């Protein structure tokens, strides 16, 4: 019985391991890209904030807002990249927060697009217009990535029951096949042991 239980657990793990490994790698890839782009934004806008701080100038709310959004995104990426960071609550079920970050990034994109995209001069308030135009499009890329992960999380949550039911079906089928094999081999082994024991007993008698 212990051998059957061990084989059953090993078989179910082999069936489902690939599914969760692929999903984990995809999650790491998506969160890694989001993290990298958020760090780039921190570098681009942080330079202006640091420059104003060193000069003793008042901080521009738009640039501080950019750092706050990028910082929240970095923290979120780190937490979501951890397998099951919230115990039984899987990270894809927290998709509303992804969509909130999408809204924040879109607002950031709109703010800086309004400031820089139509400008033709080289500088604006001591910052490079060309560099900030690039930053604007990076903001949009960030927004689209958070929209994608938010929609994926919503879809994964909605079809989660069906997906889990299919996984359970494959698990049960695998367990049945494994149990049949274990019964077959254990029965064959038991017969061989009994035959040898019977032969030995007969010879000794």
N, C-alpha and C positions, 0 to 999 in steps of 0.2 A: 504493500500500500504506500509506504514511504517512497519507494522507487517510482511508483506511478505518479504520485503527487509532484515529485521533483522533475520528472520528465514532462509532465503537463505544464508546469510553470516555465520550464526552459523553452518548450515549443511555443507557448503563447507569447513569450518574450521575443522569440525570433520572428514571429509573424508581425508583431506590432512595432518592434524596434525600428525597422526601416522607416515606417511612416513618421514616427516622432523625430527620428534623426534628420530626415529631410526637412520637416517643418522647423526644427531647431536651427538648422543651417540657414534656411531662408530668413528666419527671424533675425539671426545674427547679421546676415548680409544687409537687410533693410535697415536695421538699427545702426549698423556701422556706417552706412552711407549718410543717414540722418545726422549722426554724431559728427562726422567729418565736416559736413556742410555747415552745421551749427557752430563748430569751432572756427571755421573760416569766417563766418559772419562776426563772431566775437573779435577776431583779429582785425577785421576791416573797420568795424565801428568802434572797437575799443581803443584804437589809436587816437581817434578824435576825442573821446572821453578822457583819456589819459593826458592828452595835450592840454585840454581845458583845465584839468585838475592841476597840472604843474604850473600853468600860467595864472591860476587863481581865478579863472573865469567861471561864471555860473554854468552848470551843466544843462545841455540842451535836452528837453524831455524826449524828443524823438530818438536820439542816440541812446539814451538810458533805456528807453522802452525796447530798443533793438537788443541790447545786452540782456535784459530780463527775459525776453522771449527765447533768445538763443541759449541762455543758461538753463531755463526750464526744460528746453528740448534736450540738452546734454544730459541732465539728471534723469529725465524720462528714459532716454536711450539706454543708459547704464542699468537702470532698474529693470526695464523690459527685456534686456538681453540675458538676464539671469533666469535659468530654468525655474519655473514656478516660484517667482519671488514673493507672491502673495498667498502662499500655502496652496489651498485647493482652488483659489480663484485664478484662473489662467489669464495671462496678460491680454489675450485677444478680446476678453470680455470687458476690458477697460477701454474699448474703442471710443466711447464718448470723449475721453481726454485727448485722444489723437485728433478728433474733429475740433475740439476746442483749440488745440495748438494750430490746426489748419487755419482757423478763423484769425488767430493772433498773427500768423505769418502773412496771411492775405492783407490784414490791416497794415502790417509793417511794409509789405510790398507797395500798397497803395500810397502810404505816407511818403516813402522815399522816391517812388516813381513820380509823384506830383512835384517833388522838389527838384529832381535831377534830370529826368528824361528829356525835358524840353529845353534844357540849358545848353548854350553853345560856348559859354566862357570856360576858361580852364579851371578856375577855382570858385568855391562858394564858402564863405565864412572860414577861409583857411584850409579847406579840404579839397582834394582833387575831384573834379566833376567826373572825369573819365573813370577813376577807380570806383566811385560811388555808383556810376551807371552799371558797372559790372556787379556791384554788390546788390543792386536792385533785382537783377535777374537771378542771382543766387537766392535772394529772398523768395522769389517765385518758385524756384526749384524746390526749396524747402517746403513751401506750402503744398505743392503737388505731391511730394513724398508723404507728408502727414495725411493728406486726403486719401492717398492710396492705402496706407496702413489702417486708417480709420474705416474705410469701406471694406477692406479685407476682414478686419476684426468684426464688423457688423455682420458680414456674410458668414464668417466662421461661427459666430454665436448663433445665428438663425438656423444654420444647417447642422449645428453641433450635435443635436440629438440623433439625426439621421446618420451622421458620420460615425458617432459612437456605436449606434446600433449595428452598422456594417462591420465595424471593428470587432464587436462582440460576436457577430456571426462567424467571422473568420477565426476568432479565438476558439469558439466552441467546436467548430469543424476541425481545427488543428488538434484540439485536445482529444476529440473523439478518435482521430486517426492515431495519435500517439498512444492513447490508452489501449487501442486495439493491438498495436505493435508490441507494447509492453506486456499485455496479456499473452500474446502469442509467444514471445521469447521467454517470459517467465514460466509459462506452462511447459514449453519445450525443455527448459533447463530443469524444471522440477521433475519431469518424467525421466530425464537422463540421470539425475541424482538418485531417484527412487529405484531405477533399473540397476544402477551400479551397487546401491546399498543392498538390493535384493540378491544380486549375484554374489556379493561378498558374503552375505548371510548364509546363502545356500552352500557356498564353498566351505565355510567354517563348520557348518553342520555336517 
